[in-house]
Amino acid sequence: MSAGVIPVVYADNWLPPFSSPSDPTRVIDWSKCGLFIPEYKLRHTVDMLREINDEVICEMQKCALAFWDEFASSREGWLRGILRWINKDPEIIRNELS
């Protein structure tokens, strides 16, 4: 991702970093940064990649690089992402107020 590579992920029921089941785009909208392919469609990867137009690929590369720069490239970035995730989580906020 540090080079703007688009991650291709084969994992059913996997949550990317800084997301939750109730809010998958809490900190970052992974659908704009990576390609998530259900495991049963593994054999169709090349066709799926070819269907993405150049403009979308460019935007996905920018998103992946932005994620790397802001969050993944340092411990401070991971902490920043975790704190953003926590502060947007209504369940955690409610529990802290109780």
Phi and psi restraints in degrees (range 20) as a CNS / XPLOR table:
assign (resid 1 and name C) (resid 2 and name N)
       (resid 2 and name CA) (resid 2 and name C) 1.0 -64.5 20.0 2
assign (resid 2 and name N) (resid 2 and name CA)
       (resid 2 and name C) (resid 3 and name N) 1.0 -18.2 20.0 2
assign (resid 2 and name C) (resid 3 and name N)
       (resid 3 and name CA) (resid 3 and name C) 1.0 -104.9 20.0 2
assign (resid 3 and name N) (resid 3 and name CA)
       (resid 3 and name C) (resid 4 and name N) 1.0 8.8 20.0 2
assign (resid 3 and name C) (resid 4 and name N)
       (resid 4 and name CA) (resid 4 and name C) 1.0 81.8 20.0 2
assign (resid 4 and name N) (resid 4 and name CA)
       (resid 4 and name C) (resid 5 and name N) 1.0 19.6 20.0 2
assign (resid 4 and name C) (resid 5 and name N)
       (resid 5 and name CA) (resid 5 and name C) 1.0 -74.2 20.0 2
assign (resid 5 and name N) (resid 5 and name CA)
       (resid 5 and name C) (resid 6 and name N) 1.0 137.9 20.0 2
assign (resid 5 and name C) (resid 6 and name N)
       (resid 6 and name CA) (resid 6 and name C) 1.0 -81.8 20.0 2
assign (resid 6 and name N) (resid 6 and name CA)
       (resid 6 and name C) (resid 7 and name N) 1.0 121.5 20.0 2
assign (resid 6 and name C) (resid 7 and name N)
       (resid 7 and name CA) (resid 7 and name C) 1.0 -70.6 20.0 2
assign (resid 7 and name N) (resid 7 and name CA)
       (resid 7 and name C) (resid 8 and name N) 1.0 137.6 20.0 2
assign (resid 7 and name C) (resid 8 and name N)
       (resid 8 and name CA) (resid 8 and name C) 1.0 -113.8 20.0 2
assign (resid 8 and name N) (resid 8 and name CA)
       (resid 8 and name C) (resid 9 and name N) 1.0 117.9 20.0 2
assign (resid 8 and name C) (resid 9 and name N)
       (resid 9 and name CA) (resid 9 and name C) 1.0 -117.8 20.0 2
assign (resid 9 and name N) (resid 9 and name CA)
       (resid 9 and name C) (resid 10 and name N) 1.0 128.7 20.0 2
assign (resid 9 and name C) (resid 10 and name N)
       (resid 10 and name CA) (resid 10 and name C) 1.0 -110.8 20.0 2
assign (resid 10 and name N) (resid 10 and name CA)
       (resid 10 and name C) (resid 11 and name N) 1.0 97.1 20.0 2
assign (resid 10 and name C) (resid 11 and name N)
       (resid 11 and name CA) (resid 11 and name C) 1.0 -164.2 20.0 2
assign (resid 11 and name N) (resid 11 and name CA)
       (resid 11 and name C) (resid 12 and name N) 1.0 110.4 20.0 2
assign (resid 11 and name C) (resid 12 and name N)
       (resid 12 and name CA) (resid 12 and name C) 1.0 -75.7 20.0 2
assign (resid 12 and name N) (resid 12 and name CA)
       (resid 12 and name C) (resid 13 and name N) 1.0 139.9 20.0 2
assign (resid 12 and name C) (resid 13 and name N)
       (resid 13 and name CA) (resid 13 and name C) 1.0 60.6 20.0 2
assign (resid 13 and name N) (resid 13 and name CA)
       (resid 13 and name C) (resid 14 and name N) 1.0 31.8 20.0 2
assign (resid 13 and name C) (resid 14 and name N)
       (resid 14 and name CA) (resid 14 and name C) 1.0 -105.1 20.0 2
assign (resid 14 and name N) (resid 14 and name CA)
       (resid 14 and name C) (resid 15 and name N) 1.0 135.6 20.0 2
assign (resid 14 and name C) (resid 15 and name N)
       (resid 15 and name CA) (resid 15 and name C) 1.0 -101.4 20.0 2
assign (resid 15 and name N) (resid 15 and name CA)
       (resid 15 and name C) (resid 16 and name N) 1.0 126.4 20.0 2
assign (resid 15 and name C) (resid 16 and name N)
       (resid 16 and name CA) (resid 16 and name C) 1.0 -68.2 20.0 2
assign (resid 16 and name N) (resid 16 and name CA)
       (resid 16 and name C) (resid 17 and name N) 1.0 165.5 20.0 2
assign (resid 16 and name C) (resid 17 and name N)
       (resid 17 and name CA) (resid 17 and name C) 1.0 -54.3 20.0 2
assign (resid 17 and name N) (resid 17 and name CA)
       (resid 17 and name C) (resid 18 and name N) 1.0 141.9 20.0 2
assign (resid 17 and name C) (resid 18 and name N)
       (resid 18 and name CA) (resid 18 and name C) 1.0 63.6 20.0 2
assign (resid 18 and name N) (resid 18 and name CA)
       (resid 18 and name C) (resid 19 and name N) 1.0 34.5 20.0 2
assign (resid 18 and name C) (resid 19 and name N)
       (resid 19 and name CA) (resid 19 and name C) 1.0 -131.0 20.0 2
assign (resid 19 and name N) (resid 19 and name CA)
       (resid 19 and name C) (resid 20 and name N) 1.0 170.4 20.0 2
assign (resid 19 and name C) (resid 20 and name N)
       (resid 20 and name CA) (resid 20 and name C) 1.0 -145.4 20.0 2
assign (resid 20 and name N) (resid 20 and name CA)
       (resid 20 and name C) (resid 21 and name N) 1.0 161.7 20.0 2
assign (resid 20 and name C) (resid 21 and name N)
       (resid 21 and name CA) (resid 21 and name C) 1.0 -58.2 20.0 2
assign (resid 21 and name N) (resid 21 and name CA)
       (resid 21 and name C) (resid 22 and name N) 1.0 -37.3 20.0 2
assign (resid 21 and name C) (resid 22 and name N)
       (resid 22 and name CA) (resid 22 and name C) 1.0 -80.8 20.0 2
assign (resid 22 and name N) (resid 22 and name CA)
       (resid 22 and name C) (resid 23 and name N) 1.0 -19.9 20.0 2
assign (resid 22 and name C) (resid 23 and name N)
       (resid 23 and name CA) (resid 23 and name C) 1.0 -147.4 20.0 2
assign (resid 23 and name N) (resid 23 and name CA)
       (resid 23 and name C) (resid 24 and name N) 1.0 78.3 20.0 2
assign (resid 23 and name C) (resid 24 and name N)
       (resid 24 and name CA) (resid 24 and name C) 1.0 -66.3 20.0 2
assign (resid 24 and name N) (resid 24 and name CA)
       (resid 24 and name C) (resid 25 and name N) 1.0 -15.2 20.0 2
assign (resid 24 and name C) (resid 25 and name N)
       (resid 25 and name CA) (resid 25 and name C) 1.0 -111.0 20.0 2
assign (resid 25 and name N) (resid 25 and name CA)
       (resid 25 and name C) (resid 26 and name N) 1.0 28.0 20.0 2
assign (resid 25 and name C) (resid 26 and name N)
       (resid 26 and name CA) (resid 26 and name C) 1.0 -52.5 20.0 2
assign (resid 26 and name N) (resid 26 and name CA)
       (resid 26 and name C) (resid 27 and name N) 1.0 -52.7 20.0 2
assign (resid 26 and name C) (resid 27 and name N)
       (resid 27 and name CA) (resid 27 and name C) 1.0 -107.8 20.0 2
assign (resid 27 and name N) (resid 27 and name CA)
       (resid 27 and name C) (resid 28 and name N) 1.0 -38.5 20.0 2
assign (resid 27 and name C) (resid 28 and name N)
       (resid 28 and name CA) (resid 28 and name C) 1.0 -142.2 20.0 2
assign (resid 28 and name N) (resid 28 and name CA)
       (resid 28 and name C) (resid 29 and name N) 1.0 139.3 20.0 2
assign (resid 28 and name C) (resid 29 and name N)
       (resid 29 and name CA) (resid 29 and name C) 1.0 -87.8 20.0 2
assign (resid 29 and name N) (resid 29 and name CA)
       (resid 29 and name C) (resid 30 and name N) 1.0 96.0 20.0 2
assign (resid 29 and name C) (resid 30 and name N)
       (resid 30 and name CA) (resid 30 and name C) 1.0 -64.1 20.0 2
assign (resid 30 and name N) (resid 30 and name CA)
       (resid 30 and name C) (resid 31 and name N) 1.0 -23.6 20.0 2
assign (resid 30 and name C) (resid 31 and name N)
       (resid 31 and name CA) (resid 31 and name C) 1.0 -66.1 20.0 2
assign (resid 31 and name N) (resid 31 and name CA)
       (resid 31 and name C) (resid 32 and name N) 1.0 -18.4 20.0 2
assign (resid 31 and name C) (resid 32 and name N)
       (resid 32 and name CA) (resid 32 and name C) 1.0 -93.2 20.0 2
assign (resid 32 and name N) (resid 32 and name CA)
       (resid 32 and name C) (resid 33 and name N) 1.0 -7.6 20.0 2
assign (resid 32 and name C) (resid 33 and name N)
       (resid 33 and name CA) (resid 33 and name C) 1.0 -116.5 20.0 2
assign (resid 33 and name N) (resid 33 and name CA)
       (resid 33 and name C) (resid 34 and name N) 1.0 -18.1 20.0 2
assign (resid 33 and name C) (resid 34 and name N)
       (resid 34 and name CA) (resid 34 and name C) 1.0 -150.4 20.0 2
assign (resid 34 and name N) (resid 34 and name CA)
       (resid 34 and name C) (resid 35 and name N) 1.0 168.8 20.0 2
assign (resid 34 and name C) (resid 35 and name N)
       (resid 35 and name CA) (resid 35 and name C) 1.0 -111.0 20.0 2
assign (resid 35 and name N) (resid 35 and name CA)
       (resid 35 and name C) (resid 36 and name N) 1.0 118.9 20.0 2
assign (resid 35 and name C) (resid 36 and name N)
       (resid 36 and name CA) (resid 36 and name C) 1.0 -107.9 20.0 2
assign (resid 36 and name N) (resid 36 and name CA)
       (resid 36 and name C) (resid 37 and name N) 1.0 114.0 20.0 2
assign (resid 36 and name C) (resid 37 and name N)
       (resid 37 and name CA) (resid 37 and name C) 1.0 -111.9 20.0 2
assign (resid 37 and name N) (resid 37 and name CA)
       (resid 37 and name C) (resid 38 and name N) 1.0 124.9 20.0 2
assign (resid 37 and name C) (resid 38 and name N)
       (resid 38 and name CA) (resid 38 and name C) 1.0 -58.3 20.0 2
assign (resid 38 and name N) (resid 38 and name CA)
       (resid 38 and name C) (resid 39 and name N) 1.0 144.8 20.0 2
assign (resid 38 and name C) (resid 39 and name N)
       (resid 39 and name CA) (resid 39 and name C) 1.0 -56.5 20.0 2
assign (resid 39 and name N) (resid 39 and name CA)
       (resid 39 and name C) (resid 40 and name N) 1.0 -34.2 20.0 2
assign (resid 39 and name C) (resid 40 and name N)
       (resid 40 and name CA) (resid 40 and name C) 1.0 -70.9 20.0 2
assign (resid 40 and name N) (resid 40 and name CA)
       (resid 40 and name C) (resid 41 and name N) 1.0 -13.1 20.0 2
assign (resid 40 and name C) (resid 41 and name N)
       (resid 41 and name CA) (resid 41 and name C) 1.0 -100.9 20.0 2
assign (resid 41 and name N) (resid 41 and name CA)
       (resid 41 and name C) (resid 42 and name N) 1.0 15.7 20.0 2
assign (resid 41 and name C) (resid 42 and name N)
       (resid 42 and name CA) (resid 42 and name C) 1.0 -49.8 20.0 2
assign (resid 42 and name N) (resid 42 and name CA)
       (resid 42 and name C) (resid 43 and name N) 1.0 -43.0 20.0 2
assign (resid 42 and name C) (resid 43 and name N)
       (resid 43 and name CA) (resid 43 and name C) 1.0 -68.8 20.0 2
assign (resid 43 and name N) (resid 43 and name CA)
       (resid 43 and name C) (resid 44 and name N) 1.0 -12.8 20.0 2
assign (resid 43 and name C) (resid 44 and name N)
       (resid 44 and name CA) (resid 44 and name C) 1.0 -100.4 20.0 2
assign (resid 44 and name N) (resid 44 and name CA)
       (resid 44 and name C) (resid 45 and name N) 1.0 10.3 20.0 2
assign (resid 44 and name C) (resid 45 and name N)
       (resid 45 and name CA) (resid 45 and name C) 1.0 -56.7 20.0 2
assign (resid 45 and name N) (resid 45 and name CA)
       (resid 45 and name C) (resid 46 and name N) 1.0 -49.9 20.0 2
assign (resid 45 and name C) (resid 46 and name N)
       (resid 46 and name CA) (resid 46 and name C) 1.0 -60.4 20.0 2
assign (resid 46 and name N) (resid 46 and name CA)
       (resid 46 and name C) (resid 47 and name N) 1.0 -43.9 20.0 2
assign (resid 46 and name C) (resid 47 and name N)
       (resid 47 and name CA) (resid 47 and name C) 1.0 -63.1 20.0 2
assign (resid 47 and name N) (resid 47 and name CA)
       (resid 47 and name C) (resid 48 and name N) 1.0 -41.5 20.0 2
assign (resid 47 and name C) (resid 48 and name N)
       (resid 48 and name CA) (resid 48 and name C) 1.0 -64.3 20.0 2
assign (resid 48 and name N) (resid 48 and name CA)
       (resid 48 and name C) (resid 49 and name N) 1.0 -40.9 20.0 2
assign (resid 48 and name C) (resid 49 and name N)
       (resid 49 and name CA) (resid 49 and name C) 1.0 -65.4 20.0 2
assign (resid 49 and name N) (resid 49 and name CA)
       (resid 49 and name C) (resid 50 and name N) 1.0 -39.2 20.0 2
assign (resid 49 and name C) (resid 50 and name N)
       (resid 50 and name CA) (resid 50 and name C) 1.0 -67.5 20.0 2
assign (resid 50 and name N) (resid 50 and name CA)
       (resid 50 and name C) (resid 51 and name N) 1.0 -24.4 20.0 2
assign (resid 50 and name C) (resid 51 and name N)
       (resid 51 and name CA) (resid 51 and name C) 1.0 -76.8 20.0 2
assign (resid 51 and name N) (resid 51 and name CA)
       (resid 51 and name C) (resid 52 and name N) 1.0 -14.6 20.0 2
assign (resid 51 and name C) (resid 52 and name N)
       (resid 52 and name CA) (resid 52 and name C) 1.0 -81.4 20.0 2
assign (resid 52 and name N) (resid 52 and name CA)
       (resid 52 and name C) (resid 53 and name N) 1.0 125.4 20.0 2
assign (resid 52 and name C) (resid 53 and name N)
       (resid 53 and name CA) (resid 53 and name C) 1.0 -76.8 20.0 2
assign (resid 53 and name N) (resid 53 and name CA)
       (resid 53 and name C) (resid 54 and name N) 1.0 162.4 20.0 2
assign (resid 53 and name C) (resid 54 and name N)
       (resid 54 and name CA) (resid 54 and name C) 1.0 -59.6 20.0 2
assign (resid 54 and name N) (resid 54 and name CA)
       (resid 54 and name C) (resid 55 and name N) 1.0 -36.9 20.0 2
assign (resid 54 and name C) (resid 55 and name N)
       (resid 55 and name CA) (resid 55 and name C) 1.0 -64.8 20.0 2
assign (resid 55 and name N) (resid 55 and name CA)
       (resid 55 and name C) (resid 56 and name N) 1.0 -42.8 20.0 2
assign (resid 55 and name C) (resid 56 and name N)
       (resid 56 and name CA) (resid 56 and name C) 1.0 -66.2 20.0 2
assign (resid 56 and name N) (resid 56 and name CA)
       (resid 56 and name C) (resid 57 and name N) 1.0 -41.2 20.0 2
assign (resid 56 and name C) (resid 57 and name N)
       (resid 57 and name CA) (resid 57 and name C) 1.0 -59.2 20.0 2
assign (resid 57 and name N) (resid 57 and name CA)
       (resid 57 and name C) (resid 58 and name N) 1.0 -44.6 20.0 2
assign (resid 57 and name C) (resid 58 and name N)
       (resid 58 and name CA) (resid 58 and name C) 1.0 -60.9 20.0 2
assign (resid 58 and name N) (resid 58 and name CA)
       (resid 58 and name C) (resid 59 and name N) 1.0 -43.6 20.0 2
assign (resid 58 and name C) (resid 59 and name N)
       (resid 59 and name CA) (resid 59 and name C) 1.0 -65.7 20.0 2
assign (resid 59 and name N) (resid 59 and name CA)
       (resid 59 and name C) (resid 60 and name N) 1.0 -39.0 20.0 2
assign (resid 59 and name C) (resid 60 and name N)
       (resid 60 and name CA) (resid 60 and name C) 1.0 -66.0 20.0 2
assign (resid 60 and name N) (resid 60 and name CA)
       (resid 60 and name C) (resid 61 and name N) 1.0 -39.1 20.0 2
assign (resid 60 and name C) (resid 61 and name N)
       (resid 61 and name CA) (resid 61 and name C) 1.0 -63.2 20.0 2
assign (resid 61 and name N) (resid 61 and name CA)
       (resid 61 and name C) (resid 62 and name N) 1.0 -43.5 20.0 2
assign (resid 61 and name C) (resid 62 and name N)
       (resid 62 and name CA) (resid 62 and name C) 1.0 -61.2 20.0 2
assign (resid 62 and name N) (resid 62 and name CA)
       (resid 62 and name C) (resid 63 and name N) 1.0 -41.6 20.0 2
assign (resid 62 and name C) (resid 63 and name N)
       (resid 63 and name CA) (resid 63 and name C) 1.0 -64.9 20.0 2
assign (resid 63 and name N) (resid 63 and name CA)
       (resid 63 and name C) (resid 64 and name N) 1.0 -44.8 20.0 2
assign (resid 63 and name C) (resid 64 and name N)
       (resid 64 and name CA) (resid 64 and name C) 1.0 -62.5 20.0 2
assign (resid 64 and name N) (resid 64 and name CA)
       (resid 64 and name C) (resid 65 and name N) 1.0 -42.3 20.0 2
assign (resid 64 and name C) (resid 65 and name N)
       (resid 65 and name CA) (resid 65 and name C) 1.0 -66.4 20.0 2
assign (resid 65 and name N) (resid 65 and name CA)
       (resid 65 and name C) (resid 66 and name N) 1.0 -39.8 20.0 2
assign (resid 65 and name C) (resid 66 and name N)
       (resid 66 and name CA) (resid 66 and name C) 1.0 -63.1 20.0 2
assign (resid 66 and name N) (resid 66 and name CA)
       (resid 66 and name C) (resid 67 and name N) 1.0 -40.7 20.0 2
assign (resid 66 and name C) (resid 67 and name N)
       (resid 67 and name CA) (resid 67 and name C) 1.0 -61.2 20.0 2
assign (resid 67 and name N) (resid 67 and name CA)
       (resid 67 and name C) (resid 68 and name N) 1.0 -45.8 20.0 2
assign (resid 67 and name C) (resid 68 and name N)
       (resid 68 and name CA) (resid 68 and name C) 1.0 -58.9 20.0 2
assign (resid 68 and name N) (resid 68 and name CA)
       (resid 68 and name C) (resid 69 and name N) 1.0 -50.4 20.0 2
assign (resid 68 and name C) (resid 69 and name N)
       (resid 69 and name CA) (resid 69 and name C) 1.0 -62.3 20.0 2
assign (resid 69 and name N) (resid 69 and name CA)
       (resid 69 and name C) (resid 70 and name N) 1.0 -42.7 20.0 2
assign (resid 69 and name C) (resid 70 and name N)
       (resid 70 and name CA) (resid 70 and name C) 1.0 -82.6 20.0 2
assign (resid 70 and name N) (resid 70 and name CA)
       (resid 70 and name C) (resid 71 and name N) 1.0 -35.6 20.0 2
assign (resid 70 and name C) (resid 71 and name N)
       (resid 71 and name CA) (resid 71 and name C) 1.0 -121.3 20.0 2
assign (resid 71 and name N) (resid 71 and name CA)
       (resid 71 and name C) (resid 72 and name N) 1.0 -48.5 20.0 2
assign (resid 71 and name C) (resid 72 and name N)
       (resid 72 and name CA) (resid 72 and name C) 1.0 -85.4 20.0 2
assign (resid 72 and name N) (resid 72 and name CA)
       (resid 72 and name C) (resid 73 and name N) 1.0 -14.9 20.0 2
assign (resid 72 and name C) (resid 73 and name N)
       (resid 73 and name CA) (resid 73 and name C) 1.0 -82.4 20.0 2
assign (resid 73 and name N) (resid 73 and name CA)
       (resid 73 and name C) (resid 74 and name N) 1.0 -6.3 20.0 2
assign (resid 73 and name C) (resid 74 and name N)
       (resid 74 and name CA) (resid 74 and name C) 1.0 -154.9 20.0 2
assign (resid 74 and name N) (resid 74 and name CA)
       (resid 74 and name C) (resid 75 and name N) 1.0 162.5 20.0 2
assign (resid 74 and name C) (resid 75 and name N)
       (resid 75 and name CA) (resid 75 and name C) 1.0 -63.4 20.0 2
assign (resid 75 and name N) (resid 75 and name CA)
       (resid 75 and name C) (resid 76 and name N) 1.0 -38.5 20.0 2
assign (resid 75 and name C) (resid 76 and name N)
       (resid 76 and name CA) (resid 76 and name C) 1.0 -62.4 20.0 2
assign (resid 76 and name N) (resid 76 and name CA)
       (resid 76 and name C) (resid 77 and name N) 1.0 -38.5 20.0 2
assign (resid 76 and name C) (resid 77 and name N)
       (resid 77 and name CA) (resid 77 and name C) 1.0 -64.7 20.0 2
assign (resid 77 and name N) (resid 77 and name CA)
       (resid 77 and name C) (resid 78 and name N) 1.0 -43.9 20.0 2
assign (resid 77 and name C) (resid 78 and name N)
       (resid 78 and name CA) (resid 78 and name C) 1.0 -61.2 20.0 2
assign (resid 78 and name N) (resid 78 and name CA)
       (resid 78 and name C) (resid 79 and name N) 1.0 -42.3 20.0 2
assign (resid 78 and name C) (resid 79 and name N)
       (resid 79 and name CA) (resid 79 and name C) 1.0 -63.3 20.0 2
assign (resid 79 and name N) (resid 79 and name CA)
       (resid 79 and name C) (resid 80 and name N) 1.0 -42.6 20.0 2
assign (resid 79 and name C) (resid 80 and name N)
       (resid 80 and name CA) (resid 80 and name C) 1.0 -58.8 20.0 2
assign (resid 80 and name N) (resid 80 and name CA)
       (resid 80 and name C) (resid 81 and name N) 1.0 -44.2 20.0 2
assign (resid 80 and name C) (resid 81 and name N)
       (resid 81 and name CA) (resid 81 and name C) 1.0 -64.1 20.0 2
assign (resid 81 and name N) (resid 81 and name CA)
       (resid 81 and name C) (resid 82 and name N) 1.0 -42.7 20.0 2
assign (resid 81 and name C) (resid 82 and name N)
       (resid 82 and name CA) (resid 82 and name C) 1.0 -62.5 20.0 2
assign (resid 82 and name N) (resid 82 and name CA)
       (resid 82 and name C) (resid 83 and name N) 1.0 -43.9 20.0 2
assign (resid 82 and name C) (resid 83 and name N)
       (resid 83 and name CA) (resid 83 and name C) 1.0 -64.9 20.0 2
assign (resid 83 and name N) (resid 83 and name CA)
       (resid 83 and name C) (resid 84 and name N) 1.0 -39.6 20.0 2
assign (resid 83 and name C) (resid 84 and name N)
       (resid 84 and name CA) (resid 84 and name C) 1.0 -63.1 20.0 2
assign (resid 84 and name N) (resid 84 and name CA)
       (resid 84 and name C) (resid 85 and name N) 1.0 -41.7 20.0 2
assign (resid 84 and name C) (resid 85 and name N)
       (resid 85 and name CA) (resid 85 and name C) 1.0 -61.9 20.0 2
assign (resid 85 and name N) (resid 85 and name CA)
       (resid 85 and name C) (resid 86 and name N) 1.0 -46.4 20.0 2
assign (resid 85 and name C) (resid 86 and name N)
       (resid 86 and name CA) (resid 86 and name C) 1.0 -63.4 20.0 2
assign (resid 86 and name N) (resid 86 and name CA)
       (resid 86 and name C) (resid 87 and name N) 1.0 -45.7 20.0 2
assign (resid 86 and name C) (resid 87 and name N)
       (resid 87 and name CA) (resid 87 and name C) 1.0 -67.8 20.0 2
assign (resid 87 and name N) (resid 87 and name CA)
       (resid 87 and name C) (resid 88 and name N) 1.0 -18.7 20.0 2
assign (resid 87 and name C) (resid 88 and name N)
       (resid 88 and name CA) (resid 88 and name C) 1.0 -97.2 20.0 2
assign (resid 88 and name N) (resid 88 and name CA)
       (resid 88 and name C) (resid 89 and name N) 1.0 -1.0 20.0 2
assign (resid 88 and name C) (resid 89 and name N)
       (resid 89 and name CA) (resid 89 and name C) 1.0 -89.4 20.0 2
assign (resid 89 and name N) (resid 89 and name CA)
       (resid 89 and name C) (resid 90 and name N) 1.0 106.7 20.0 2
assign (resid 89 and name C) (resid 90 and name N)
       (resid 90 and name CA) (resid 90 and name C) 1.0 -61.7 20.0 2
assign (resid 90 and name N) (resid 90 and name CA)
       (resid 90 and name C) (resid 91 and name N) 1.0 -31.1 20.0 2
assign (resid 90 and name C) (resid 91 and name N)
       (resid 91 and name CA) (resid 91 and name C) 1.0 -65.6 20.0 2
assign (resid 91 and name N) (resid 91 and name CA)
       (resid 91 and name C) (resid 92 and name N) 1.0 -43.4 20.0 2
assign (resid 91 and name C) (resid 92 and name N)
       (resid 92 and name CA) (resid 92 and name C) 1.0 -66.9 20.0 2
assign (resid 92 and name N) (resid 92 and name CA)
       (resid 92 and name C) (resid 93 and name N) 1.0 -42.5 20.0 2
assign (resid 92 and name C) (resid 93 and name N)
       (resid 93 and name CA) (resid 93 and name C) 1.0 -62.9 20.0 2
assign (resid 93 and name N) (resid 93 and name CA)
       (resid 93 and name C) (resid 94 and name N) 1.0 -45.0 20.0 2
assign (resid 93 and name C) (resid 94 and name N)
       (resid 94 and name CA) (resid 94 and name C) 1.0 -60.3 20.0 2
assign (resid 94 and name N) (resid 94 and name CA)
       (resid 94 and name C) (resid 95 and name N) 1.0 -42.6 20.0 2
assign (resid 94 and name C) (resid 95 and name N)
       (resid 95 and name CA) (resid 95 and name C) 1.0 -64.9 20.0 2
assign (resid 95 and name N) (resid 95 and name CA)
       (resid 95 and name C) (resid 96 and name N) 1.0 -35.6 20.0 2
assign (resid 95 and name C) (resid 96 and name N)
       (resid 96 and name CA) (resid 96 and name C) 1.0 -68.9 20.0 2
assign (resid 96 and name N) (resid 96 and name CA)
       (resid 96 and name C) (resid 97 and name N) 1.0 -32.0 20.0 2
assign (resid 96 and name C) (resid 97 and name N)
       (resid 97 and name CA) (resid 97 and name C) 1.0 -79.5 20.0 2
assign (resid 97 and name N) (resid 97 and name CA)
       (resid 97 and name C) (resid 98 and name N) 1.0 -19.9 20.0 2
